[in-house]
C-alpha cells in the first residue's frame, strides 16, 4: 500500500489554528489523518468498484459539500473529489481571473492566491482553462470583471442555478438573457447527456488524450443536482501516474455524471479546500501560476432571494504541460 496520509495531514494539523470565517473544515480539525469521517454524499458504489481503492477518506466540508481522497493501485491513482449539492441555495460557482492590481491586465496566479474576495466563503477551488504564457485563457471566460467569447466548450453558471456544460454554454443568447453569469472554458467536453463525446481527442491528440497526465475536470448530474470537482495527481510514481481522458471519462460515468468537461491539466492541476492545498501538483516548485480558477463558494445572502434549495434552513495549445 502506498502511503497517502500526507494530504490529510496538511489539512488536519493546521486546521486547529486556522480560522476561515466559519468552520469550513471543522470535521477535519484535530482529527487523526487515518480516521475515516462519513461524508455526504458518499462516493458511489460504482466508483469504489471501478477504482478498487486501497485507501478512501471522506470529510464533510460544509452542509451539502464533501471532500474525498482515494488511492487506487490500478493506475496507481491518487484522486481528490469534491461533491457539492447545488440544490442548496447558499452554494454558488465563481470564476476568478488572474488579474493585476489594475483589474484589467492579465497575469498568472496560483489557485490559492485567487481565492474569491468579498462576503462569500471560499469552500474549494481548482485551476481553470488552458492559458497563454501571459495568462489569457484560451477558451471563453465571463466574470464580473472580464468577458471573452470562444466556441470552445465551457461550464456556465447563472441565476438559473443549473450548470451548463458544452460548446454552447456561453453563447451570446445565454449571455444576454442571464445575470451574474460565470463561465470558464475547458477542452474537450467529455460527456454530453451521459454519452462520451467522440473519441475524446485520442485520434488527433494522442499525447494529450491517450497518455496519462495530471487532470482537472468538472462534472454535473442534472438528476441529483450534484456537481463534482475532480483532480487526479500525476507524474509522481509510485504515488500517482495520472489518467488518460478515456479513464477520466470512465471515472465520471461511475460517479453518475451526465455532463463533464476537462479543464487544464499537467502541472496546472490543483485543488484547494478551505484554503489548504489538498492535491499534489506535479511541478517540482509546487503550485503553478495559472490564468483563471473555478470556485465553489458559500453565500448566505443567496438564500434570501428565494432561489431553489430552501432545505438550507434544515497554455495556448491543449498540451498537458
Secondary structure, DSSP 8 states (H G I E B T S, - for coil): ----HHHHHHHHHHHTT---SS-TTTTTTT--TT-----SS---HHHHHHH--SEEEEEEEETTEEEEEEEETTTTEEEEEEEEETTSTTEEEEEEE-B-TTSSSB--B-TGGG---SSSEEEEEEE-S-B-TTS-BSS-EE-SS-EE--SS-EEEE-TT---EEETTTT-HHHHHH-SS-EEEE-S-EEEETTEE-TTTTTTT-HHHHTS-B-EEEEEEETTTTEEEEEEE--SBTTTB--B-HHHHHHHHHHHT-SEEEE---GGG--EEETTEE-S--SSTTSS--BSEEEEEEE-GGGGGGT-S-GGGG---SS---
